Amino acid sequence: WSYYAYVVHLCILTVKSDIEKIGLLVGYHIAITLFLLCYWRTIWTRPGDIPKKFQLTADELDVVEGCDNFETQKRLLDQIVIDRDLPVSMRTFQGAVRYCEKCAHIKPDRAHHCSMCGRCILKMDHHCPWVNNCVSFHNYKFFVLFLFYGLVYCIFVSLSSLKYFIQFWTKSSDGNVTFGLADDGYGKFHILFLFFVSTMFGISLCSLLGYHIHLVLHNRSTLEAFRGPVFREGPSKDGFSLGKAGNISEVFGESSLKMFLPIFSSLGDGLTFPLRFSGDLELGQNNSRWKLDSMNWGEEREESVPMLTAEIDDSLADTESDPSGDEDDLAVNVKRNKSVEQLYSQKSPIGSTLNLSYS
């Protein structure tokens, strides 16, 4: 209906200037095309499947669910994660590895079970009834762009129809204000509803888009905003935050050209995510976390994540910078140097070297 009302009644039948008519038609079709493409990608993009290596066998599930006490179950789940080298850092509130009883597998980080879809979803944000799909890792960018271009569409329609909406209000000879003339026909009512509907939907989309921009800037999902993710050290809503620039790049990618197009450009695989402070020793040896150095997320900028390796390099530089200091300073530098070497050579309980970078 909005297409018919805007193109036929507003642009073709109401607008008199050919230049204005062409400009409105071109702008309208660009906005509605991007809006519909993002909407289509949000609906038809699959949320993603959990890899088989996270799947629990029938025997393992029976043993886990048949444990006599919680500590035994916790140790058993930890052993399964270590044996399979699964890169999971999130835990339950009791400190155990998360697993899904219905899907029978270890839950990857930020994955949750959706009762509507009947399975676990990678980086689940929420199940949206308006798109009849789960908003998750693979279509979250499309969902945010859907809200953005929906708002652009509503603002464009509202502002371009405002002029003619005002012109339809006329004052009769007896002083009464009426809407339109008899010669205007039913087109005036199409423009009336077009203006009001686009304005009301624009206000609603503005608040919803603002909320999701807030989530993107803090690297949180809707579920994590209500209940922060729990790690071995405890719950932390900012556990996955990498600074505003890094958080935006994680969702929209590094390319400024693809950022506003309905093309998948999010970083990662939906299974593992860089942590704000990667001090967890049980993240797995062969995890596929991307390097922050390749994305320049380690640059000095506002709210950037402090790099432990940078502090170590500074310590080494201080050690080598002043070899002529007094004996006390030399002893402190030697002790600091040994501490750094211990950090690099420290072994985790599963035999892997402690990784001090966001890998």
Beta strands, then each sheet from edge to edge (+ up, - down):
strand 1: 99-100
strand 2: 105-106
strand 3: 112-114
strand 4: 119-121
strand 5: 126-128
strand 6: 133-135
strand 7: 169-171
strand 8: 177-179
strand 9: 230-231
strand 10: 234-235
sheet 1: 1+ 2-
sheet 2: 3+ 4-
sheet 3: 5+ 6-
sheet 4: 7+ 8-
sheet 5: 9+ 10-
end
